[in-house]
Amino acid sequence: MLKRIAELESENIESFSFLSRFSRKQKEKRELTDLNKVIEDALGLTSTLAGTSNVVIKKVFEDNLPLVMADKGQMQEVLVVLLLNSLEAMPKKGKLTIKTSYLKKDNHVELVLSDTGSGTEQDYLKRIAEPFFNDKETMQGAGLGFSIAYEIVARHKGKMDIESTPGKGTTVIIRLPAA
C-alpha cells in the first residue's frame, strides 16, 4: 500500500494532495485576517497563468475592510481554486472582476469574483460542491477544488454561492462574518 501511495504521489502529486487534504481534517490556525491581502497573495500565485491567457483583472477592494477571523492558508487555497477555475474558463482572453465590500447590516465581509468565461450549465451548478465531481470533458484535476472550497468557507461560518450563465460567465460570492 505504501508503494502504491508513493507511485500515486509521483504520478500526480496535485491530485494526491487534494485527496489527502480532503480525507482528513486540517488543523486550523485562525487569526485576524485582511481578506484584501489574502486576495493579493492568491493573485500573485496565479499571475503567470493570468498573464498568458490575456485576462484583464479588475480589483475593486473596499478601503478599511473589516478583518475576518480565518486561517490565512486555507482562505488562500479557496481563492487560488476560484482564480484558477476562472482563468481556465477564459483560455484566450476575458475579464475577471474581484470585489470586496462590507455588509454592515449583516456584519459580513463579502467577496465577489465575476468572470466572462464559458460559464456552466445549471445542472452542473447543483453538483459543483460534490467531491470528485468535474464538468470538464478532459477530467482535468481530481474534482475536489470546489468541494474543498465550500468546506473551508463553511468551517469559517461563511457561505459560498455560485451563479453562472453558459457563454457569459460565472460569479462566485463568498460571505464571511466580520471579526
Secondary structure in CASP SS format (residue, H / E / C, confidence):
PFRMAT SS
TARGET T0000
AUTHOR 0000-0000-0000
METHOD secondary structure of the structure
MODEL  1
M C 1.00
L H 1.00
K H 1.00
R H 1.00
I H 1.00
A H 1.00
E H 1.00
L H 1.00
E H 1.00
S H 1.00
E H 1.00
N C 1.00
I H 1.00
E H 1.00
S H 1.00
F H 1.00
S H 1.00
F H 1.00
L H 1.00
S H 1.00
R H 1.00
F H 1.00
S H 1.00
R C 1.00
K C 1.00
Q C 1.00
K C 1.00
E C 1.00
K C 1.00
R E 1.00
E E 1.00
L E 1.00
T E 1.00
D C 1.00
L H 1.00
N H 1.00
K H 1.00
V H 1.00
I H 1.00
E H 1.00
D H 1.00
A H 1.00
L H 1.00
G H 1.00
L H 1.00
T H 1.00
S H 1.00
T H 1.00
L H 1.00
A H 1.00
G H 1.00
T H 1.00
S C 1.00
N C 1.00
V E 1.00
V E 1.00
I E 1.00
K E 1.00
K E 1.00
V E 1.00
F C 1.00
E C 1.00
D C 1.00
N C 1.00
L C 1.00
P C 1.00
L C 1.00
V E 1.00
M E 1.00
A E 1.00
D E 1.00
K H 1.00
G H 1.00
Q H 1.00
M H 1.00
Q H 1.00
E H 1.00
V H 1.00
L H 1.00
V H 1.00
V H 1.00
L H 1.00
L H 1.00
L H 1.00
N H 1.00
S H 1.00
L H 1.00
E H 1.00
A C 1.00
M C 1.00
P C 1.00
K C 1.00
K C 1.00
G E 1.00
K E 1.00
L E 1.00
T E 1.00
I E 1.00
K E 1.00
T E 1.00
S E 1.00
Y E 1.00
L E 1.00
K C 1.00
K C 1.00
D C 1.00
N C 1.00
H E 1.00
V E 1.00
E E 1.00
L E 1.00
V E 1.00
L E 1.00
S E 1.00
D E 1.00
T C 1.00
G C 1.00
S C 1.00
G C 1.00
T C 1.00
E C 1.00
Q H 1.00
D H 1.00
Y H 1.00
L H 1.00
K C 1.00
R C 1.00
I C 1.00
A C 1.00
E C 1.00
P C 1.00
F C 1.00
F C 1.00
N C 1.00
D C 1.00
K C 1.00
E C 1.00
T C 1.00
M C 1.00
Q C 1.00
G C 1.00
A C 1.00
G C 1.00
L C 1.00
G H 1.00
F H 1.00
S H 1.00
I H 1.00
A H 1.00
Y H 1.00
E H 1.00
I H 1.00
V H 1.00
A H 1.00
R H 1.00
H C 1.00
K C 1.00
G C 1.00
K E 1.00
M E 1.00
D E 1.00
I E 1.00
E E 1.00
S E 1.00
T E 1.00
P C 1.00
G C 1.00
K C 1.00
G E 1.00
T E 1.00
T E 1.00
V E 1.00
I E 1.00
I E 1.00
R E 1.00
L E 1.00
P E 1.00
A E 1.00
A C 1.00
END
